[in-house]
């Protein structure tokens, strides 16, 4: 079909089209030759940095020479330093934060708050209650995490938390008490999401060996690694860990311009139970002698209320027995009759005649009225 079309058009039309194409190519080549003096003959088009303010220092001239050798040999080329966030991420700490099944809404919100405050954290699905704790090490290995915060719920009312260094340990088990989340507190403080926090510890962490071990474990878990991809190069809040009443109290504060602190939240209390040598198990390094399990605490409360009830019942029985007992006889006191004077004795009179019945005034008045009526009637008849 194409050969037939060319044969019908003729060679004249084909020659004119070819000639126009050749002229267009020649014009393009001429334009390129005109702009050859303006543009660089070799190399792609390069972007030039904006003129930076002059800096004073010992190594500034060397930096400018190195930048001019890399970027180009022009007179208006300057060295632009890289931003602060573009550093090398060497301390690759990743924390896995997840829980077992059976947690309540407050624990779920606390986990969400911790993940928000810790940009180097990761999440995972809830673990079944029947699974053993050694499986958590495998989950951390799959998630490429070397630290773990695992919330374990029991009886739908008790909450335990494991802080572990995976896979070699050590690990610590705590009882979590007095939980208050961000949404529940509604504090006035605020901080940048993903910013790096300051960690503040009580002086007692350096006095006892088990607290020193917990301090190092908390530093490695809660501190955001430098130059982390998800972190921001700002420090505007503080994590405080203070020891009071043999427990670790966690608070989060914002750093204000004046240096004051404003609480953000969340807040909770960690009651230490045991410290293990391995991850989620192993040899026991320390056991808290002041720890009381929630079951024992509830049992003591029940026994105290039962003791109060028994005491009330015993008091009622004693009152009943006192009422039934005979009253003791009180001996006569001879001094009580000192001021008593006997009365004069009257002679006894015996009446032999029956006394007349006493007539009341009302009956007397009625008798007089009857007599008057009779006299009126009789006087009327005689007349």
C-alpha positions in Angstrom: 0.0 0.0 0.0 2.8 2.4 0.8 4.6 1.8 -2.5 1.4 2.4 -4.4 0.8 5.7 -2.6 4.3 7.0 -3.4 3.8 6.0 -7.0 0.5 7.9 -7.3 1.9 11.1 -5.7 4.9 11.3 -7.9 8.5 12.2 -7.2 7.9 15.9 -7.1 6.0 16.0 -3.8 8.4 13.6 -2.2 11.3 15.7 -3.2 9.7 18.9 -1.7 9.1 17.2 1.7 12.6 15.9 1.8 14.0 19.3 1.0 12.1 21.0 3.9 13.3 18.4 6.4 16.9 19.0 5.3 16.6 22.8 5.7 15.1 22.3 9.2 18.1 20.2 10.3 20.5 22.8 8.9 18.8 25.6 10.9 19.0 23.6 14.1 22.7 23.0 13.6 23.2 26.7 13.0 21.4 27.6 16.3 23.6 25.2 18.2 26.7 26.8 16.8 25.5 30.2 17.8 25.1 29.3 21.5 28.3 27.3 21.6 30.2 30.2 23.1 27.7 30.9 25.9 27.4 27.3 27.2 30.0 24.9 28.4 31.0 22.5 25.6 31.2 19.5 27.9 29.2 18.2 30.9 25.6 18.5 32.0 24.0 21.7 33.3 24.9 22.3 36.9 23.0 24.2 39.6 24.9 26.9 41.4 24.4 27.5 45.1 23.3 30.8 46.4 25.9 33.2 47.7 26.4 32.4 51.5 27.4 35.0 54.1 31.1 35.3 54.7 32.5 33.1 57.5 35.7 33.5 59.5 37.7 30.5 60.6 40.9 28.6 60.1 39.5 26.0 57.7 37.2 28.2 55.6 39.7 28.7 52.8 40.4 25.0 52.5 36.6 24.3 52.4 36.2 26.9 49.6 39.0 25.4 47.5 37.6 21.9 47.9 34.1 23.1 47.0 35.4 24.9 43.9 37.3 21.9 42.8 34.2 19.7 43.1 31.5 22.1 41.8 33.4 24.0 39.2 36.2 26.5 38.6 34.0 29.6 38.5 34.7 32.6 40.6 31.2 32.8 42.2 31.1 29.2 43.7 30.8 28.9 47.5 30.7 26.0 50.0 27.3 25.3 51.5 27.4 23.2 54.7 25.0 20.2 54.9 22.0 20.5 57.3 22.3 19.2 60.9 19.9 16.3 60.4 22.1 14.8 57.6 24.4 12.9 60.0 25.4 9.3 60.1 23.0 7.1 62.1 25.5 4.9 64.0 23.6 4.0 67.2 20.8 1.9 65.6 18.6 1.3 68.6 15.1 0.1 67.8 12.5 -0.6 70.5 9.5 -2.9 70.0 6.4 -1.8 72.0 3.5 -4.2 72.1 1.3 -6.2 74.5 -0.5 -9.4 75.2 -4.2 -9.9 74.8 -6.6 -8.8 77.6 -5.4 -5.2 78.1 -7.9 -2.5 78.9 -8.3 0.9 77.1 -6.0 2.8 79.4 -3.1 0.5 78.6 -3.7 0.7 74.9 -3.6 4.5 75.1 -0.4 4.4 77.1 1.2 2.3 74.4 0.1 4.7 71.8 1.6 7.7 73.8 4.9 5.9 74.2 5.1 5.2 70.5 4.4 8.8 69.7 7.1 10.1 72.1 9.7 7.6 70.9 10.4 7.9 67.2 12.7 4.9 67.2 9.9 2.5 68.3 8.1 -0.1 66.4 4.7 -1.8 66.8 3.4 -5.3 66.5 0.2 -7.3 66.9 -0.9 -8.5 70.3 0.6 -11.8 71.6 -1.6 -14.7 72.7 -1.7 -15.4 76.4 -0.9 -19.1 75.9 2.4 -18.3 74.2 5.5 -18.3 76.4 7.6 -15.2 76.9 10.6 -16.6 75.0 8.7 -16.1 71.8 9.1 -12.3 72.3 12.8 -12.7 71.4 11.9 -14.2 68.1 9.4 -11.4 67.4 12.1 -8.8 68.1 14.5 -10.5 65.8 11.9 -10.5 63.0 11.2 -6.8 63.6 15.0 -6.1 63.7 14.7 -4.6 67.2 17.3 -4.9 70.0 15.1 -3.5 72.8 11.6 -4.4 73.9 8.8 -2.9 76.1 6.2 -5.7 76.6 3.0 -5.1 78.5 1.5 -8.2 80.1 -2.1 -8.2 81.4 -3.4 -10.6 84.0 -6.9 -11.0 85.4 -8.0 -8.0 83.3 -7.0 -5.7 86.1 -3.3 -6.2 86.8 -0.7 -4.8 84.4 3.0 -5.9 84.2 5.7 -4.5 82.0 8.9 -6.1 80.8 11.9 -4.0 79.9 14.4 -6.2 78.1 17.7 -6.0 76.1 17.2 -8.5 73.3 18.5 -11.2 72.9 21.2 -11.5 75.7 19.6 -9.5 78.5 19.3 -8.3 81.1 15.6 -7.8 81.6 13.4 -6.4 84.4 9.8 -7.0 85.3 7.7 -4.2 86.9 4.1 -3.8 88.2 2.6 -0.7 86.5 0.5 1.5 88.8 -1.3 4.9 88.7 -1.5 5.1 84.9 -2.6 8.5 83.5 -2.5 9.0 79.7 -2.1 12.2 77.6 -5.8 12.4 76.7 -6.8 11.9 80.3 -4.5 14.5 81.9 -5.1 17.4 79.5 -2.0 19.2 80.5 -0.9 22.6 79.1 2.6 21.4 78.0 3.4 20.5 74.4 6.5 19.3 72.5 7.6 18.7 68.9 6.7 15.2 67.7 9.9 13.2 67.1 12.2 15.5 69.1 15.0 14.0 71.2 14.3 14.1 75.0 16.6 14.8 77.9 16.8 12.0 80.5 16.8 13.1 84.2 17.5 10.5 86.9 17.3 10.7 90.7 20.5 10.6 92.8 19.5 7.2 94.3 20.1 5.5 90.9 23.9 5.9 91.6 23.8 4.7 95.2 22.6 1.1 94.8 23.8 -1.5 92.2 20.4 -2.7 91.0 19.3 0.9 90.4 22.5 1.6 88.4 21.6 -1.4 86.2 18.1 -0.1 85.7 19.4 3.3 84.9 21.6 2.0 82.0 18.6 -0.1 80.7 16.3 2.9 80.8 18.9 5.1 79.0 19.3 2.6 76.2 15.5 2.2 75.8 14.1 5.7 76.1 16.9 7.8 74.6 16.4 8.6 70.9 19.5 7.7 68.8 21.4 10.6 67.3 20.6 11.3 63.6 17.7 8.9 63.6 15.7 9.2 60.3 12.4 9.8 62.1 13.7 12.1 64.8 14.0 15.9 64.8 17.2 17.8 65.7 15.5 19.5 68.6 15.6 19.0 72.4 12.4 20.5 74.0 11.2 18.0 76.6 12.5 16.0 79.6 11.9 12.4 80.8 12.3 12.3 84.6 12.8 9.1 86.6 12.6 9.6 90.3 12.5 7.0 93.1 10.0 7.5 95.9 8.5 4.8 98.2 10.7 2.1 96.6 9.1 2.8 93.2 10.2 4.5 90.0 8.0 7.5 89.0 7.9 8.5 85.3 7.0 12.1 84.3 7.3 14.0 81.0 7.9 17.8 81.0 8.2 20.5 78.4 11.2 22.9 78.5 9.9 26.5 78.3 12.0 29.5 77.2 12.5 30.7 80.7 13.9 27.3 81.8 10.7 26.3 83.6 9.1 22.9 83.2 5.5 22.3 82.2 4.1 18.7 82.5 2.9 17.1 79.3 2.2 13.5 80.2 1.8 10.5 80.4 2.6 9.5 83.9 2.9 6.1 85.6 4.7 4.3 88.4 6.9 1.2 88.1 7.1 -1.1 91.1 10.2 -3.4 90.6 9.6 -7.1 91.0 12.7 -8.9 89.7 15.8 -8.4 87.5 16.8 -11.4 85.3 20.1 -12.1 83.7 18.7 -13.2 80.3 16.0 -11.7 78.1 12.5 -12.6 79.5 14.0 -15.1 81.9 17.2 -16.6 83.2 19.0 -16.4 86.5 17.5 -13.9 89.0 19.9 -11.1 89.7 17.8 -9.1 92.2 14.4 -9.6 93.8 12.6 -6.7 95.5 11.9 -7.6 99.2 9.4 -4.7 99.5 7.2 -5.9 96.7 3.7 -7.1 97.4 1.6 -8.8 94.7 -1.8 -7.4 93.8 -3.5 -10.7 95.0 -1.9 -10.3 98.5 -2.8 -6.6 98.5 -6.5 -7.4 97.7 -6.4 -10.2 100.3 -5.2 -7.9 103.1 -8.0 -5.4 102.2 -10.6 -8.1 102.4 -9.2 -9.4 105.7 -9.3 -5.8 107.1 -12.9 -5.3 106.1 -13.8 -8.8 107.5 -12.1 -7.9 110.8 -14.1 -4.7 111.1 -17.3 -6.6 110.6 -16.4 -9.3 113.1 -15.6 -6.6 115.7 -19.0 -5.0 115.2 -20.7 -8.4 115.7 -18.8 -9.1 118.8 -19.7 -5.7 120.3 -23.4 -6.4 119.7 -23.2 -9.8 121.4 -21.4 -8.3 124.4 -24.2 -5.7 124.8 -26.8 -8.4 124.7 -25.0 -10.4 127.4 -24.7 -7.4 129.6 -28.4 -6.8 129.4 -29.2 -10.4 130.4 -26.9 -10.4 133.5 -28.4 -9.6 136.9 -27.6 -6.3 138.4 -25.3 -6.5 141.4 -26.9 -5.7 144.9 -25.8 -2.4 146.4 -25.3 -2.5 150.1 -27.1 0.1 152.3 -25.0 3.0 153.4 -25.6 3.9 157.1 -24.6 7.5 156.5 -27.6 8.0 154.2 -30.1 7.9 157.1 -28.4 10.6 159.2 -30.6 13.4 157.9 -33.9 11.5 157.8 -36.5 12.6 160.5 -39.4 10.3 161.3 -43.0 11.7 160.9 -45.5 11.9 163.8 -47.8 9.0 164.1 -51.5 9.7 163.8 -54.1 7.7 165.8 -56.1 5.3 163.8 -59.9 6.1 163.6 -62.5 3.5 162.8 -65.8 4.7 161.2 -68.8 2.5 162.0 -71.4 4.6 159.9 -71.4 4.5 156.2 -70.4 8.0 154.8 -73.0 9.8 152.7 -72.3 9.8 149.0 -71.0 12.9 147.6 -73.3 14.8 145.2 -71.9 16.7 142.3 -72.9 20.3 141.6 -74.4 19.4 138.3 -76.9 17.0 139.9 -77.8 19.7 142.6 -78.7 22.2 139.9 -80.8 19.7 138.1 -82.8 18.9 141.3 -83.6 22.6 141.9 -84.8 23.0 138.3 -87.2 20.1 138.7 -88.7 21.6 141.9 -89.3 25.0 140.3 -91.1 23.4 137.4 -93.4 21.4 139.7 -94.3 24.5 141.8 -95.2 26.4 138.6 -97.5 23.6 137.5 -99.2 23.3 140.9 -99.6 27.0 141.3 -101.3 27.2 137.9 -103.8 24.5 138.7 -104.9 26.0 142.1 -105.5 29.4 140.5 
